[in-house]
Amino acid sequence: MLSLRQLGVASHGTRCSRTAGAILRFQRYNSGKKGGSNESPDNNSENGKGIDQKGQKSQNNPNSPNEETNKSTDLTADSNSSDVDQYKFNAKSSSSAPAPIDPQATGLDQLIKKDNKPYIPKLKHERVSFEYPGLPNEDEFTKIQKPKTVTRWSRYVPKILTAIAVAWGAYTVKVWVYQPETGADSKELLDPSEFHKFIVTHKEEIDDDHYLIEIAPKYTRWQYSYNLNYESKSIWNGDRIWSVDIKQPEIMVVRAYTPLPLYFLKSEYTRSGERKPLLKVINNDAEDYDKQGVMCLYIKKYNDGEVSRYVTNKAIGDEIELRGPNIEYKFPYHPLKQFHQRPIMRDIPSKIEPEHLLEKTLKINGLPPFDNLNFFAAGTGIAPILQVLLSRNPYRGFVDIHYSAQKPGEIQPFERLLFFLEKLDRIKMHYHYDSDKKSILSKKDIIKPEPSAYLSPLRLEEKESKMSPEDALKLRMEILKGNDSTPASKSSSAEAEGDSEERVPRYGSAIQQALATSHLPKRPASVSLVCGPEGYITYVAGAKDLNNNAQGPVGGLLGDKNWDSSNVYKL
């Protein structure tokens, strides 16, 4: 038999094959009706073939059924072949016929398949169900969740409570887990009983041996107590000389150093190294907590000095430990402190207020003037008098400073401030250098002491111990009444009675006042302070009794000029 591909039907696919089969079956049906046609149109139906051939053989020879059967099979095959050969049709369909489509290949059966999913109407869509609806806003289609009402309390209260809980937890962890360092929670900038940590913020090398180091406290909790009690809490007070102990933690050794109320003014130029920072005086009038506790240390480095080498080798940002203040010397009480305070030293002398009411105050109240002071210093021993002159309540008398050093330049950072103090008629500098033999301190530079213009109650008590009981009782009654028994005070009171109405000159600044008073003669000093190395102190005022931590007898240059232990103090 010929295949459909050979007949040219393959180009039409399944549809053409079905058409050809239908045509063959139709011809076979027509030939069967005519009765006796050997050509059978159906070449695929064996039953039809057998029926036609059997009917034909049974008419010729009914007695041989096997032969008729074999002959009928051959005839059927021949008739099928002849039917296919005789049938002719167009292999090409009409140009208007649609192209053959395979539904499985294109997925059309899936596209036209009925969707069995139930229809679920969405919110606010049109209903397609005719069932009786539920109550409004309660059925599954129209039930609406009302938005929560947001108020100020519901918005912020949870956040506030969360913040409080977190802060409380952090504080609890800090208090119970992390113990504070020594001095971190102290209410004082300095404590005589424990060491507080300070940080080196600047270091200036004056020469190979001398350094000026700026330090600042590591912690700031002490500032809270300074806000209400600044006058009593401030460490800078010119009525006393004090020092701090610096610890060398490696060998547990401490040494005393005198801090100075100075700081370095820094800027972007100084941090980049283009300029050097300017050394300035702490403005104690402004309540800035003494410039946040900043202070400077003037230190000389010794090759065998453990603490001096330890401090001078510190870099910026390193820590050192301080303990203090230790009162080295307190100036005797004077009643003028109740009525007058000397203006503090400033970096610009023209901004310092004058003291034009000082003379009138002394006359009206019948007070004696302040005693003048001699200060003998060598090397870094000049730090105590600088502390007194640059602090609050500076010394109110005139000061003669005798400074001894190996060579000039050791106090170069302070020369500007000392120059201003001289121009204000508060001090007089006398320089004595070892390099200049003629300027070395000698007897010709020492003058005899002047009797004190005012004796404080403490000094009067010392005299009382040497008096008879009757004189001591009389002296005590005079002290209680507030009457001064010194001759100088009595003469001052007599002068005040006649000169109280005299007008006093007024000055625009302290510089103008100094120009008018600098040429006036000064009273000789009544008190002498000596500070420096042990050899220098021995040379000027005699050796100290280090074994008993006592002053010892007065000797040296001052002893030769009739100075004694009542008016000489060795720092």
Backbone hydrogen bonds, N-H to C=O, Kabsch-Sander energy under -0.5 kcal/mol:
donor,donor_aa,acceptor,acceptor_aa,energy
7,L,3,S,-1.6
8,G,5,R,-0.9
9,V,4,L,-2.6
10,A,4,L,-0.7
12,H,9,V,-1.8
13,G,10,A,-1.2
15,R,12,H,-0.7
17,S,13,G,-1.5
18,R,14,T,-2.1
19,T,15,R,-1.7
20,A,16,C,-2.5
21,G,17,S,-2.1
22,A,18,R,-1.9
23,I,19,T,-2.0
24,L,20,A,-2.0
25,R,21,G,-2.2
26,F,22,A,-1.8
27,Q,23,I,-2.0
28,R,24,L,-2.3
29,Y,25,R,-1.8
30,N,26,F,-1.7
31,S,27,Q,-2.5
32,G,28,R,-1.8
33,K,29,Y,-1.3
34,K,30,N,-1.3
35,G,31,S,-0.6
35,G,32,G,-0.5
37,S,31,S,-0.7
40,S,38,N,-0.6
43,N,41,P,-0.8
46,E,44,N,-0.7
49,K,45,S,-1.2
50,G,46,E,-2.2
51,I,47,N,-1.9
52,D,48,G,-2.0
53,Q,49,K,-2.3
54,K,50,G,-2.1
55,G,51,I,-2.0
56,Q,52,D,-1.5
57,K,53,Q,-2.2
58,S,54,K,-2.4
59,Q,55,G,-0.7
60,N,56,Q,-0.8
61,N,57,K,-3.3
64,S,61,N,-0.7
68,E,64,S,-1.2
69,T,65,P,-1.8
70,N,66,N,-2.2
71,K,67,E,-2.5
72,S,68,E,-2.2
73,T,69,T,-1.7
74,D,70,N,-1.7
75,L,71,K,-2.4
76,T,72,S,-2.1
77,A,73,T,-1.8
78,D,74,D,-2.2
79,S,75,L,-2.8
80,N,76,T,-2.2
81,S,77,A,-1.9
82,S,78,D,-2.1
83,D,79,S,-2.2
84,V,80,N,-2.3
85,D,81,S,-2.1
86,Q,82,S,-2.3
87,Y,83,D,-1.6
97,A,94,S,-1.4
106,T,102,D,-1.9
107,G,103,P,-1.3
108,L,103,P,-1.2
109,D,103,P,-0.8
111,L,107,G,-1.4
112,I,108,L,-2.4
116,N,114,K,-0.5
120,I,118,P,-0.5
125,H,122,K,-2.0
138,E,135,L,-1.8
139,D,135,L,-1.0
143,K,139,D,-1.1
146,K,144,I,-0.7
150,V,148,K,-0.6
151,T,149,T,-0.6
155,R,151,T,-1.3
156,Y,152,R,-2.1
157,V,153,W,-2.2
160,I,156,Y,-2.7
161,L,157,V,-2.8
162,T,158,P,-2.1
163,A,159,K,-2.5
164,I,160,I,-2.5
165,A,161,L,-2.3
166,V,162,T,-2.5
167,A,163,A,-2.6
168,W,164,I,-2.6
169,G,165,A,-2.3
170,A,166,V,-2.5
171,Y,167,A,-2.6
172,T,168,W,-2.4
173,V,169,G,-2.3
174,K,170,A,-2.4
175,V,171,Y,-2.4
176,W,172,T,-2.6
177,V,173,V,-2.1
178,Y,173,V,-1.4
179,Q,177,V,-0.8
184,A,181,E,-2.0
186,S,183,G,-1.0
194,E,191,D,-0.7
196,H,322,L,-3.3
198,F,320,I,-3.1
199,I,216,A,-3.3
200,V,318,D,-2.6
201,T,199,I,-0.6
201,T,214,E,-2.3
202,H,214,E,-1.5
204,E,212,L,-2.6
206,I,204,E,-0.8
206,I,210,H,-1.9
207,D,210,H,-1.4
211,Y,299,I,-2.7
212,L,204,E,-2.7
213,I,211,Y,-0.5
213,I,297,L,-2.5
214,E,202,H,-3.0
215,I,295,M,-2.7
216,A,199,I,-2.1
218,K,197,K,-2.2
223,Q,220,T,-1.5
224,Y,221,R,-1.4
225,S,222,W,-0.6
226,Y,222,W,-0.7
227,N,223,Q,-0.7
227,N,224,Y,-0.6
229,N,225,S,-0.9
233,K,229,N,-2.3
234,S,230,Y,-2.1
237,N,235,I,-0.9
238,G,392,R,-4.1
240,R,237,N,-1.3
241,I,329,Y,-3.3
243,S,326,N,-1.9
244,V,257,Y,-2.7
245,D,323,R,-3.3
246,I,244,V,-0.5
246,I,255,R,-2.7
247,K,321,E,-1.7
248,Q,253,V,-3.1
251,I,248,Q,-0.8
252,M,248,Q,-1.5
253,V,248,Q,-1.2
255,R,246,I,-1.6
257,Y,244,V,-2.5
260,L,296,C,-2.2
262,L,260,L,-2.3
263,Y,280,K,-2.1
265,L,263,Y,-0.5
265,L,278,L,-3.4
266,K,264,F,-0.7
271,R,267,S,-2.2
272,S,268,E,-1.4
273,G,269,Y,-0.5
273,G,270,T,-0.5
274,E,269,Y,-1.8
275,R,269,Y,-1.2
278,L,265,L,-1.3
280,K,263,Y,-3.1
282,I,261,P,-2.3
284,N,282,I,-1.4
286,A,283,N,-0.7
288,D,286,A,-2.4
292,Q,288,D,-1.9
293,G,289,Y,-1.4
293,G,290,D,-0.6
294,V,290,D,-0.6
294,V,291,K,-1.2
295,M,215,I,-2.0
296,C,260,L,-1.9
297,L,213,I,-2.7
298,Y,258,T,-0.6
299,I,211,Y,-2.4
299,I,297,L,-0.7
301,K,209,D,-3.6
302,Y,300,K,-0.6
305,G,302,Y,-1.1
306,E,304,D,-0.8
309,R,305,G,-1.9
310,Y,306,E,-1.6
311,V,307,V,-2.5
312,T,308,S,-2.4
313,N,309,R,-1.3
314,K,311,V,-1.5
317,G,200,V,-3.0
318,D,315,A,-2.1
320,I,198,F,-2.5
322,L,196,H,-2.9
323,R,245,D,-1.7
324,G,191,D,-1.1
326,N,243,S,-3.0
327,I,325,P,-0.6
328,E,241,I,-3.0
328,E,326,N,-0.5
329,Y,241,I,-1.8
331,F,239,D,-2.0
337,K,334,H,-1.8
338,Q,335,P,-1.4
339,F,336,L,-1.2
340,H,336,L,-2.2
351,K,348,I,-1.9
352,I,349,P,-1.8
358,L,355,E,-1.3
361,T,357,L,-2.3
362,L,358,L,-2.2
363,K,359,E,-1.9
364,I,360,K,-2.9
365,N,361,T,-2.0
366,G,362,L,-0.6
367,L,362,L,-2.1
373,L,398,F,-2.9
374,N,527,V,-2.8
375,F,400,D,-3.0
376,F,529,L,-3.0
377,A,375,F,-0.6
377,A,402,H,-2.7
378,A,531,C,-1.1
379,G,404,S,-2.1
381,G,378,A,-2.0
382,I,379,G,-1.0
383,A,380,T,-1.7
386,L,382,I,-1.6
387,Q,383,A,-2.3
388,V,384,P,-1.8
389,L,385,I,-2.2
390,L,386,L,-1.8
391,S,387,Q,-0.7
399,V,426,R,-1.9
400,D,373,L,-2.8
401,I,399,V,-0.6
401,I,428,K,-2.6
402,H,375,F,-3.0
402,H,400,D,-0.6
403,Y,401,I,-0.7
403,Y,430,H,-2.9
404,S,377,A,-2.4
404,S,402,H,-0.5
405,A,432,H,-2.2
410,E,407,K,-0.7
412,Q,409,G,-1.2
414,F,411,I,-1.3
415,E,411,I,-0.7
415,E,412,Q,-1.0
418,L,414,F,-2.6
419,F,415,E,-2.1
420,F,416,R,-1.9
421,L,417,L,-2.1
422,E,418,L,-1.9
423,K,419,F,-2.1
424,L,420,F,-1.5
425,D,422,E,-1.6
426,R,421,L,-2.1
427,I,421,L,-0.8
428,K,399,V,-1.6
430,H,401,I,-2.5
432,H,403,Y,-2.9
434,D,405,A,-2.2
435,S,406,Q,-1.2
436,D,433,Y,-0.8
437,K,435,S,-0.7
439,S,436,D,-1.3
440,I,437,K,-1.0
445,D,442,S,-1.4
446,I,443,K,-1.7
450,E,525,A,-2.2
456,S,454,Y,-0.6
460,L,456,S,-2.3
461,E,457,P,-2.1
462,E,458,L,-1.5
463,K,459,R,-1.8
464,E,460,L,-2.2
465,S,461,E,-1.4
466,K,463,K,-1.3
467,M,464,E,-1.3
472,A,468,S,-2.6
473,L,469,P,-2.0
474,K,470,E,-2.0
475,L,471,D,-2.3
476,R,472,A,-2.1
477,M,473,L,-2.1
478,E,474,K,-1.6
479,I,475,L,-1.8
480,L,476,R,-2.1
481,K,477,M,-1.8
482,G,478,E,-0.7
482,G,479,I,-0.6
483,N,478,E,-1.8
490,K,486,T,-1.7
491,S,487,P,-2.2
492,S,488,A,-1.8
493,S,489,S,-2.0
494,A,490,K,-1.9
495,E,491,S,-2.0
496,A,492,S,-1.6
497,E,493,S,-1.1
498,G,494,A,-0.8
499,D,495,E,-1.5
500,S,496,A,-0.8
502,E,499,D,-1.0
510,A,352,I,-2.1
513,Q,509,S,-1.7
514,A,510,A,-2.3
515,L,511,I,-1.9
516,A,512,Q,-1.0
517,T,513,Q,-1.6
518,S,514,A,-2.0
520,L,517,T,-1.1
526,S,372,N,-2.1
527,V,372,N,-1.2
528,S,567,N,-2.7
529,L,374,N,-2.6
530,V,569,Y,-2.1
531,C,376,F,-2.6
537,I,533,P,-2.4
538,T,534,E,-2.3
539,Y,535,G,-1.9
540,V,536,Y,-2.1
541,A,537,I,-3.0
542,G,537,I,-0.7
542,G,538,T,-1.1
545,D,550,A,-1.4
546,L,544,K,-1.5
549,N,545,D,-0.5
550,A,545,D,-2.7
555,G,541,A,-2.0
557,L,539,Y,-1.4
558,L,540,V,-2.8
558,L,555,G,-0.5
559,G,555,G,-1.9
560,D,556,G,-1.6
561,K,557,L,-0.6
561,K,558,L,-0.9
562,N,559,G,-1.2
563,W,558,L,-2.2
567,N,564,D,-1.3
568,V,564,D,-0.7
569,Y,528,S,-2.0
571,L,530,V,-3.3
571,L,569,Y,-0.6
